[in-house]
Amino acid sequence: MSILIKKASIQDLSTLQSLGRKTFYETFSAHNSEEEMQNYLNKSFATEKLTTEINNPDSQFFIAWEESLPVGYLKVNSGKAQTELQDETSLEIERIYVKSSHHGKKVGQILYEKALEIAQEENKKYLWLGVWEENLRAVNFYKKNGFVQFDTHIFKLGNEEQTDLMMKKTLH
């Protein structure tokens, strides 16, 4: 299996929308009501919102391709685009999502390594992210890659409040 990582542009909007909706649904639908899931997906992956995110110079999206099939994606933020902290010396990994059909095939690792490469190129001091405490697959993935928890925050999915672990990896 050969995976190619390509930076996404506004031309990739519909691919990012469908990939984002599918992977988020696969990851979280078992733990949330269908109504809450649909509301979140409609809001988070709305054309206008995603267009703004893609066009933000402090955000970058990358799509993992297996031949002509998009199988995962990465979103990183620096500066004011970061969801919290907004430290100029850090890079936030806001999203790494992989289709369930490609779990265990190193796609997430390849996307993570792209984020690490960007952080090093931009001479960032650390990478950080928020990950749902119940998503043990993701928590263990980040621990394996050298991330440690430094805080928690609340992620709201509709009326549901869920705890995200805030994790970071120091680079220098």
N, C-alpha and C positions, 0 to 999 in steps of 0.2 A: 504494500500500500504506500503510495507516494502522496504526501500532503504538501501543497504549495500555499504559502501565506502571501496574500496580496492586500495592500492598503486599499481600503474602500473609499469611494467617492460618492457624490450625489447620484451618479449613474447606478450605484448599487443599492439605492434606497429600497426598492421592492424586495430584493434579496435579503437585506438586513431585517426588514419588517417581518417577512415570513420566517426567517431563521430565528429571530429574536422571540417571536410569538411561540413557535414550535418548541424551542429549547426551554423557555421559561415554563411553558405548560407541562412539558415532560418532567421537569425537575420538581415542580411544586404543586401540581394539581391534586395529588393524592392527599395532601395535607391541608387543602383549602377548599372552600365551597366553590361550586361551578360559577355562581353569580359573582363572587369576589374575584375569581380568576379572570373572567371575561371583562369585568370593569377595569381591572388593572391592565390587562393586555390592550384593550381599546385605548386607554389613556396613554400608557407608556410607549406604545408603538404607533401612535397616530402619525400620519404623514407630516403634519406641521411640526410636531415635537421632534421627530427623528431628523427632519430636514435641518432644524436649528442646531441639533447636536452634531450632525455631520459637518455643517458649515462653521462650527466653532473652531477657531484656530488652536485652541488649547486642548481639544479632544481629537483623538485619532481612533479610527475603527480599522480592524483587519479581519479579513475573512479567510478561513481555512478551506481550501478546495481539494477534493479528491477528484481529479480530472475535472469534469464540468459540474460536479455536485458540491454545493456548499455544505460543509459538515460541522462548522463551528465558527465562533467569532470572538474577538477581543475588543474591548473598549478601554482606552487609557486616557487619563485626564491630568493636566498639569495646571499650575497657576489657579486662576479663579474658576476654572471649569470643575475643579475637584468638589465632590459633594460635601466634604467636611475638611478640616485642617487647613486647606488652601495654603500650604507651605511651599514656597518657591523651590525649596531644596528636595521636594518629594514628587513622586509620580504615583497616582492612584490607579490601581487596576479596578475599574468599576465593574467590568463584566468579562468573565471567561465562560462561555457556554458552548457545549458540544452536544450534538444530537445523541440520543441514547444508543442509537445503532453503532456509534463510534466510541462509546465509553470503553476504556481499557486499551485503546489503540494509540495512545500517546499524543492525541490531537491537543488535549489540554496542556500537556507538557510543552509542545511546540509553540502554542500560543503564549504560554507563560514565558518561555525563553525569548520570544519577540518583545514582550514587555520589559524584560530584564535588559535586553540589548538597547532598547530606547532609553531606559533610565541611565545606563552606562554612557551612551552617546551624549546624553544631555547633562552628564555629570551630576546626577541626583544623588543625594545622600542616602535616601531610603525609598523603598516601595511600600505601599500600604493598601489595605482593602477592608471591606466589611463582608462577612460571610455568615449566613444563618447558622446559629448554633446547632440546629437539628440536621443540617446538611453535612453529616459526618464524612461522606466521601470527599467533599470539598475541603473541610477543615483538615482532614488528614493529608490531603494533597498539598496544602499550603505548609503544614508543619514539616512534611517531608522535604519541601523546598526551602526550609530555613526561616519560615515566618514564626513569630511569637505574638501571643495576644498581649495587647497593651490597654484595652478598654472594651466597653460594650456600647451599643446604641440601639435604639428602638427603630425597627422598620415597620411601617404600617402598610398592610395589604387590606385595603378597605377599612373595615372596623376592627380588624385583627391587629394586635400589636405583637410583633415577634422580635426576639433578641438576636441582634447580629454581633458576632465577635469582631472587634477591630484588631487587625493583625498587621504587623510590619516586619520588614526585613531590612536591616542596615547594610548598606553597600560599601561604605568606606570605614 
